[in-house]
């Protein structure tokens, strides 16, 4: 079910999409992470975000 309230949508997008993903093990990490919390790799990327229609 889509979220109609724009404020709640913004909060949900920030929580779900603003994370870093480890390229080695695939773990989700905090946006401020410099290395993976699980495998300690420094090879992180931002989660891919698509443009909302």
N, CA, C and O atoms as a printed pandas DataFrame, in Angstrom:
     atom_number atom_name residue_name chain_id  residue_number  x_coord  y_coord  z_coord
0              1         N          UNK        A               1    0.848   -1.172    0.000
1              2        CA          UNK        A               1    0.000    0.000    0.000
2              3         C          UNK        A               1    0.898    1.240    0.000
3              4         O          UNK        A               1    1.741    1.385    0.885
4              5         N          UNK        A               2    0.730    2.136   -0.977
5              6        CA          UNK        A               2    1.565    3.324   -1.046
6              7         C          UNK        A               2    1.266    4.312    0.087
7              8         O          UNK        A               2    0.148    4.398    0.596
8              9         N          UNK        A               3    2.311    5.046    0.454
9             10        CA          UNK        A               3    2.178    6.056    1.505
10            11         C          UNK        A               3    1.753    7.361    0.858
11            12         O          UNK        A               3    2.404    7.833   -0.074
12            13         N          UNK        A               4    0.656    7.954    1.346
13            14        CA          UNK        A               4    0.121    9.175    0.756
14            15         C          UNK        A               4    0.716   10.432    1.387
15            16         O          UNK        A               4    0.900   11.435    0.699
16            17         N          UNK        A               5    1.014   10.394    2.667
17            18        CA          UNK        A               5    1.534   11.562    3.377
18            19         C          UNK        A               5    2.986   11.824    2.953
19            20         O          UNK        A               5    3.831   10.944    3.114
20            21         N          UNK        A               6    3.296   13.020    2.413
21            22        CA          UNK        A               6    4.651   13.279    1.917
22            23         C          UNK        A               6    5.721   13.248    3.017
23            24         O          UNK        A               6    6.855   12.845    2.761
24            25         N          UNK        A               7    5.375   13.662    4.219
25            26        CA          UNK        A               7    6.344   13.647    5.307
26            27         C          UNK        A               7    6.709   12.211    5.695
27            28         O          UNK        A               7    7.881   11.899    5.901
28            29         N          UNK        A               8    5.701   11.344    5.791
29            30        CA          UNK        A               8    5.952    9.946    6.116
30            31         C          UNK        A               8    6.712    9.251    4.995
31            32         O          UNK        A               8    7.543    8.383    5.261
32            33         N          UNK        A               9    6.440    9.619    3.749
33            34        CA          UNK        A               9    7.149    9.052    2.603
34            35         C          UNK        A               9    8.627    9.415    2.663
35            36         O          UNK        A               9    9.486    8.574    2.401
36            37         N          UNK        A              10    8.923   10.655    3.004
37            38        CA          UNK        A              10   10.304   11.118    3.103
38            39         C          UNK        A              10   11.052   10.368    4.214
39            40         O          UNK        A              10   12.207    9.980    4.038
40            41         N          UNK        A              11   10.391   10.170    5.349
41            42        CA          UNK        A              11   11.008    9.441    6.454
42            43         C          UNK        A              11   11.279    7.995    6.057
43            44         O          UNK        A              11   12.347    7.457    6.348
44            45         N          UNK        A              12   10.308    7.365    5.389
45            46        CA          UNK        A              12   10.461    5.972    4.968
46            47         C          UNK        A              12   11.579    5.819    3.940
47            48         O          UNK        A              12   12.355    4.867    4.017
48            49         N          UNK        A              13   11.674    6.733    2.984
49            50        CA          UNK        A              13   12.720    6.658    1.968
50            51         C          UNK        A              13   14.097    6.819    2.601
51            52         O          UNK        A              13   15.042    6.121    2.233
52            53         N          UNK        A              14   14.207    7.737    3.549
53            54        CA          UNK        A              14   15.501    7.944    4.207
54            55         C          UNK        A              14   15.923    6.693    4.963
55            56         O          UNK        A              14   17.093    6.312    4.926
56            57         N          UNK        A              15   14.989    6.058    5.643
57            58        CA          UNK        A              15   15.296    4.852    6.426
58            59         C          UNK        A              15   15.663    3.671    5.533
59            60         O          UNK        A              15   16.591    2.927    5.849
60            61         N          UNK        A              16   14.950    3.488    4.426
61            62        CA          UNK        A              16   15.129    2.314    3.582
62            63         C          UNK        A              16   16.205    2.473    2.508
63            64         O          UNK        A              16   16.832    1.487    2.121
64            65         N          UNK        A              17   16.428    3.684    2.025
65            66        CA          UNK        A              17   17.296    3.863    0.865
66            67         C          UNK        A              17   18.656    4.485    1.158
67            68         O          UNK        A              17   19.585    4.329    0.366
68            69         N          UNK        A              18   18.790    5.180    2.274
69            70        CA          UNK        A              18   20.044    5.860    2.580
70            71         C          UNK        A              18   20.956    4.946    3.402
71            72         O          UNK        A              18   21.243    5.231    4.564
72            73         N          UNK        A              19   21.403    3.863    2.800
73            74        CA          UNK        A              19   22.312    2.930    3.457
74            75         C          UNK        A              19   23.444    2.581    2.494
75            76         O          UNK        A              19   23.330    2.759    1.281
76            77         N          UNK        A              20   24.512    2.091    3.055
77            78        CA          UNK        A              20   25.619    1.609    2.244
78            79         C          UNK        A              20   25.603    0.095    2.251
79            80         O          UNK        A              20   25.282   -0.531    3.261
80            81         N          UNK        A              21   25.953   -0.489    1.109
81            82        CA          UNK        A              21   25.970   -1.933    0.933
82            83         C          UNK        A              21   27.415   -2.380    0.730
83            84         O          UNK        A              21   28.169   -1.771   -0.029
84            85         N          UNK        A              22   27.779   -3.446    1.417
85            86        CA          UNK        A              22   29.120   -4.006    1.262
86            87         C          UNK        A              22   29.177   -4.781   -0.045
87            88         O          UNK        A              22   28.295   -5.589   -0.335
88            89         N          UNK        A              23   30.209   -4.534   -0.825
89            90        CA          UNK        A              23   30.355   -5.245   -2.102
90            91         C          UNK        A              23   30.882   -6.664   -1.891
91            92         O          UNK        A              23   30.756   -7.502   -2.785
92            93         N          UNK        A              24   31.457   -6.943   -0.751
93            94        CA          UNK        A              24   32.037   -8.264   -0.494
94            95         C          UNK        A              24   30.990   -9.235    0.060
95            96         O          UNK        A              24   30.871  -10.358   -0.429
96            97         N          UNK        A              25   30.223   -8.807    1.087
97            98        CA          UNK        A              25   29.296   -9.743    1.735
98            99         C          UNK        A              25   27.829   -9.339    1.585
99           100         O          UNK        A              25   26.947  -10.134    1.908
100          101         N          UNK        A              26   27.543   -8.118    1.101
101          102        CA          UNK        A              26   26.169   -7.709    0.868
102          103         C          UNK        A              26   25.439   -7.174    2.083
103          104         O          UNK        A              26   24.228   -6.962    2.016
104          105         N          UNK        A              27   26.127   -6.949    3.191
105          106        CA          UNK        A              27   25.490   -6.463    4.415
106          107         C          UNK        A              27   25.102   -4.997    4.273
107          108         O          UNK        A              27   25.754   -4.230    3.564
108          109         N          UNK        A              28   24.012   -4.621    4.973
109          110        CA          UNK        A              28   23.582   -3.224    5.018
110          111         C          UNK        A              28   24.336   -2.525    6.138
111          112         O          UNK        A              28   24.475   -3.060    7.238
112          113         N          UNK        A              29   24.828   -1.305    5.840
113          114        CA          UNK        A              29   25.592   -0.546    6.811
114          115         C          UNK        A              29   25.013    0.859    6.936
115          116         O          UNK        A              29   24.244    1.305    6.085
116          117         N          UNK        A              30   25.388    1.538    7.992
117          118        CA          UNK        A              30   24.944    2.906    8.241
118          119         C          UNK        A              30   25.479    3.840    7.154
119          120         O          UNK        A              30   26.493    3.544    6.523
120          121         N          UNK        A              31   24.793    4.974    6.936
121          122        CA          UNK        A              31   25.279    5.921    5.922
122          123         C          UNK        A              31   26.653    6.500    6.258
123          124         O          UNK        A              31   27.380    6.924    5.360
124          125         N          UNK        A              32   27.008    6.523    7.517
125          126        CA          UNK        A              32   28.296    7.081    7.938
126          127         C          UNK        A              32   29.410    6.043    7.974
127          128         O          UNK        A              32   30.546    6.372    8.314
128          129         N          UNK        A              33   29.102    4.797    7.631
129          130        CA          UNK        A              33   30.084    3.713    7.730
130          131         C          UNK        A              33   31.242    3.914    6.768
131          132         O          UNK        A              33   31.055    4.323    5.622
132          133         N          UNK        A              34   32.435    3.622    7.251
133          134        CA          UNK        A              34   33.635    3.652    6.421
134          135         C          UNK        A              34   34.048    2.226    6.044
135          136         O          UNK        A              34   34.697    2.004    5.022
136          137         N          UNK        A              35   33.659    1.263    6.891
137          138        CA          UNK        A              35   33.935   -0.142    6.610
138          139         C          UNK        A              35   32.733   -0.978    7.043
139          140         O          UNK        A              35   31.886   -0.522    7.812
140          141         N          UNK        A              36   32.675   -2.193    6.543
141          142        CA          UNK        A              36   31.547   -3.079    6.795
142          143         C          UNK        A              36   31.532   -3.533    8.249
143          144         O          UNK        A              36   32.574   -3.849    8.822
144          145         N          UNK        A              37   30.348   -3.562    8.833
145          146        CA          UNK        A              37   30.212   -3.987   10.226
146          147         C          UNK        A              37   30.353   -5.491   10.371
147          148         O          UNK        A              37   30.630   -5.988   11.463
148          149         N          UNK        A              38   30.164   -6.220    9.275
149          150        CA          UNK        A              38   30.146   -7.676    9.321
150          151         C          UNK        A              38   31.505   -8.290    8.960
151          152         O          UNK        A              38   32.027   -9.133    9.689
152          153         N          UNK        A              39   32.062   -7.860    7.839
153          154        CA          UNK        A              39   33.305   -8.478    7.368
154          155         C          UNK        A              39   34.503   -7.527    7.421
155          156         O          UNK        A              39   35.617   -7.923    7.080
156          157         N          UNK        A              40   34.289   -6.299    7.838
157          158        CA          UNK        A              40   35.349   -5.281    8.000
158          159         C          UNK        A              40   35.996   -4.845    6.688
159          160         O          UNK        A              40   37.094   -4.289    6.695
160          161         N          UNK        A              41   35.326   -5.091    5.564
161          162        CA          UNK        A              41   35.838   -4.662    4.269
162          163         C          UNK        A              41   35.594   -3.155    4.098
163          164         O          UNK        A              41   34.611   -2.620    4.611
164          165         N          UNK        A              42   36.485   -2.487    3.384
165          166        CA          UNK        A              42   36.319   -1.063    3.106
166          167         C          UNK        A              42   35.607   -0.819    1.778
167          168         O          UNK        A              42   35.404    0.331    1.388
168          169         N          UNK        A              43   35.228   -1.884    1.084
169          170        CA          UNK        A              43   34.623   -1.787   -0.234
170          171         C          UNK        A              43   33.099   -1.631   -0.101
171          172         O          UNK        A              43   32.361   -2.612   -0.183
172          173         N          UNK        A              44   32.636   -0.383    0.104
173          174        CA          UNK        A              44   31.217   -0.090    0.279
174          175         C          UNK        A              44   30.701    0.750   -0.874
175          176         O          UNK        A              44   31.456    1.486   -1.509
176          177         N          UNK        A              45   29.408    0.633   -1.138
177          178        CA          UNK        A              45   28.741    1.467   -2.139
178          179         C          UNK        A              45   27.415    1.924   -1.556
179          180         O          UNK        A              45   26.890    1.308   -0.629
180          181         N          UNK        A              46   26.873    3.012   -2.108
181          182        CA          UNK        A              46   25.539    3.469   -1.704
182          183         C          UNK        A              46   24.495    2.547   -2.322
183          184         O          UNK        A              46   24.690    2.039   -3.426
184          185         N          UNK        A              47   23.404    2.333   -1.627
185          186        CA          UNK        A              47   22.313    1.537   -2.175
186          187         C          UNK        A              47   21.744    2.268   -3.382
187          188         O          UNK        A              47   21.587    3.489   -3.361
188          189         N          UNK        A              48   21.437    1.520   -4.430
189          190        CA          UNK        A              48   20.889    2.125   -5.644
190          191         C          UNK        A              48   19.486    2.627   -5.379
191          192         O          UNK        A              48   18.658    1.917   -4.808
192          193         N          UNK        A              49   19.224    3.852   -5.794
193          194        CA          UNK        A              49   17.913    4.464   -5.587
194          195         C          UNK        A              49   17.349    4.837   -6.947
195          196         O          UNK        A              49   18.027    5.482   -7.748
196          197         N          UNK        A              50   16.114    4.436   -7.211
197          198        CA          UNK        A              50   15.466    4.779   -8.474
198          199         C          UNK        A              50   14.622    6.035   -8.285
199          200         O          UNK        A              50   14.187    6.338   -7.174
200          201         N          UNK        A              51   14.399    6.746   -9.354
201          202        CA          UNK        A              51   13.591    7.953   -9.334
202          203         C          UNK        A              51   12.131    7.567   -9.207
203          204         O          UNK        A              51   11.638    6.713   -9.944
204          205         N          UNK        A              52   11.432    8.207   -8.257
205          206        CA          UNK        A              52   10.026    7.886   -8.041
206          207         C          UNK        A              52    9.173    8.587   -9.089
207          208         O          UNK        A              52    9.402    9.756   -9.400
208          209         N          UNK        A              53    8.188    7.872   -9.637
209          210        CA          UNK        A              53    7.331    8.439  -10.686
210          211         C          UNK        A              53    6.159    9.153  -10.102
211          212         O          UNK        A              53    5.334    9.692  -10.840
